[in-house]
Amino acid sequence: MTFPKISNSTKVMAVIGDPIHKSLSPIMHNAALKALGLNFEYSFIACKVESRNLKNSLEAIKELGFIGLSVTMPHKQAILKYLNEIDETVEAIGAVNTVINTGGKLIGYNTDWIGFLTPLKKVCNLEGKSVALIGAGGAARAACFALKKCGAKITIFNRTTKNAETLANDFCTNNYKIEAKNLNELQELASNFKIIINSSSLGMQGFNENFPNIAKSLNEDSIVFDMVYRPHNTALIQMTKNAKGTVVHGIEMLLYQGMEQFKLFTRCDAPEEVMRSSLQDKIN
Ligand SMILES: NC(=O)c1ccc[n+]([C@@H]2O[C@H](COP(=O)([O-])OP(=O)(O)OC[C@H]3O[C@@H](n4cnc5c(N)ncnc54)[C@H](OP(=O)(O)O)[C@@H]3O)[C@@H](O)[C@H]2O)c1
């Protein structure tokens, strides 16, 4: 006879968002917990939380003693006002993707910027480099923070120019400027950038609009990072591969932001290869 090993002392973590049924966070975190023999000490679940229920859900999470949260769309910014503390990176980025519950006190962190920077730094040095950043939403905010930290020269291209300008202004200082342009200028200007990053929703599975065709501007020196991870080979990634450029897949960002979260949740180093293959199994 086998007995369930989830016990009264199992610590629960959850990803919250809406929709949530396609989230890969439970798969990735539970695979890591299992690999380290921590799968009954901790368990990671997914909870659909609609925007109108965010405040009450956080109260319940405190009350029920969940030890941590991974936070995804559409709550990354809205959650800020319900937290007891935030760390300095959250303050700079203006978005949260991780919450730790310490005895009823909710503390917000952001690991997206590390998830973005870790794989990018493996393929290039960013200091002084011109980077085209497509998109101006939450993911772009984390990218701006990371790129600025590394001294890159950023030009934001976005469908709504005003959102690009707002993001650029938020990260501008007296001696650091970011340019903001409309997405419809990308095709003409793409050849000015060796490093191109897509942080917009363009190219996502089930999304009707395509990424602009910038194939003519890509070559073997191009470095292209597509944050979109479904599909694995987006049209942008495929264009870059055809030009023999270097690609960074969205799955790498998902992995490294998750590894940082895992450390915050468990205080253990995350098993990289186990987590990567748990994601690859679901995405490829
Ligand atoms: N790999 C990872 O770990 C990771 C992490 C975070 C996000 N992501 C991906 O990054 C993407 C953006 O996420 P987010 O959290 O930043 O979302 P978000 O805050 O909703 O921002 C969406 C961005 O996409 C642009 N956009 C939306 N529809 C568009 C269209 N039809 N044409 C052109 N641009 C359009 C928006 O432009 P407007 O300003 O004009 O609305 C905005 O810049 C998603 O695909 C998400 O899956 C991946």
The ligand as a MOL file (V3000), in Angstrom:
LIG
                    3D

  0  0  0     0  0            999 V3000
M  V30 BEGIN CTAB
M  V30 COUNTS 48 52 0 0 0
M  V30 BEGIN ATOM
M  V30 1 N 10.2200 34.2170 -22.6570 0
M  V30 2 C 9.7630 34.7040 -21.5180 0
M  V30 3 O 10.1140 34.2760 -20.4140 0
M  V30 4 C 8.8090 35.8690 -21.5620 0
M  V30 5 C 8.6350 36.6950 -20.4440 0
M  V30 6 C 7.7340 37.7570 -20.5380 0
M  V30 7 C 7.0480 37.9610 -21.7250 0
M  V30 8 N 7.2600 37.1420 -22.7820 0 CHG=1
M  V30 9 C 6.5550 37.3520 -24.0540 0
M  V30 10 O 6.7250 38.7000 -24.4530 0
M  V30 11 C 5.5500 39.1620 -25.1100 0
M  V30 12 C 5.0480 40.4530 -24.4750 0
M  V30 13 O 4.7280 40.2220 -23.1150 0
M  V30 14 P 4.3770 41.4580 -22.1450 0
M  V30 15 O 4.2110 40.8860 -20.8030 0
M  V30 16 O 5.3250 42.5850 -22.3520 0 CHG=-1
M  V30 17 O 2.9360 41.8970 -22.7300 0
M  V30 18 P 2.2790 43.3460 -22.6900 0
M  V30 19 O 2.7080 44.1080 -21.5060 0
M  V30 20 O 0.8360 43.0940 -22.9250 0
M  V30 21 O 2.8830 44.1040 -24.0000 0
M  V30 22 C 2.5670 43.6700 -25.2930 0
M  V30 23 C 3.4350 44.3930 -26.3160 0
M  V30 24 O 3.1650 43.8360 -27.6080 0
M  V30 25 C 2.6910 44.8750 -28.4810 0
M  V30 26 N 1.6350 44.3480 -29.3570 0
M  V30 27 C 0.5080 43.7070 -28.9870 0
M  V30 28 N -0.2140 43.4060 -30.0650 0
M  V30 29 C 0.4580 43.8940 -31.1390 0
M  V30 30 C 0.2090 43.8990 -32.5530 0
M  V30 31 N -0.9030 43.3650 -33.0650 0
M  V30 32 N 1.1150 44.4780 -33.3620 0
M  V30 33 C 2.2160 45.0250 -32.8590 0
M  V30 34 N 2.5220 45.0560 -31.5310 0
M  V30 35 C 1.6410 44.4920 -30.6900 0
M  V30 36 C 2.1400 45.9340 -27.5650 0
M  V30 37 O 2.1330 47.1700 -28.2690 0
M  V30 38 P 1.1580 48.3910 -27.8540 0
M  V30 39 O 1.9250 49.1940 -26.8370 0
M  V30 40 O 0.9350 49.0900 -29.1140 0
M  V30 41 O -0.0900 47.7760 -27.2760 0
M  V30 42 C 3.1480 45.8890 -26.4300 0
M  V30 43 O 4.3260 46.5570 -26.7780 0
M  V30 44 C 4.5420 38.0070 -25.0480 0
M  V30 45 O 4.6430 37.2790 -26.2330 0
M  V30 46 C 5.0460 37.1610 -23.8890 0
M  V30 47 O 4.7040 35.7960 -24.0350 0
M  V30 48 C 8.1210 36.0940 -22.7230 0
M  V30 END ATOM
M  V30 BEGIN BOND
M  V30 1 1 1 2
M  V30 2 2 2 3
M  V30 3 1 2 4
M  V30 4 1 4 5
M  V30 5 2 4 48
M  V30 6 2 5 6
M  V30 7 1 6 7
M  V30 8 2 7 8
M  V30 9 1 8 9
M  V30 10 1 8 48
M  V30 11 1 9 10
M  V30 12 1 9 46
M  V30 13 1 10 11
M  V30 14 1 11 12
M  V30 15 1 11 44
M  V30 16 1 12 13
M  V30 17 1 13 14
M  V30 18 2 14 15
M  V30 19 1 14 16
M  V30 20 1 14 17
M  V30 21 1 17 18
M  V30 22 2 18 19
M  V30 23 1 18 20
M  V30 24 1 18 21
M  V30 25 1 21 22
M  V30 26 1 22 23
M  V30 27 1 23 24
M  V30 28 1 23 42
M  V30 29 1 24 25
M  V30 30 1 25 26
M  V30 31 1 25 36
M  V30 32 1 26 27
M  V30 33 1 26 35
M  V30 34 2 27 28
M  V30 35 1 28 29
M  V30 36 1 29 30
M  V30 37 2 29 35
M  V30 38 1 30 31
M  V30 39 2 30 32
M  V30 40 1 32 33
M  V30 41 2 33 34
M  V30 42 1 34 35
M  V30 43 1 36 37
M  V30 44 1 36 42
M  V30 45 1 37 38
M  V30 46 2 38 39
M  V30 47 1 38 40
M  V30 48 1 38 41
M  V30 49 1 42 43
M  V30 50 1 44 45
M  V30 51 1 44 46
M  V30 52 1 46 47
M  V30 END BOND
M  V30 END CTAB
M  END
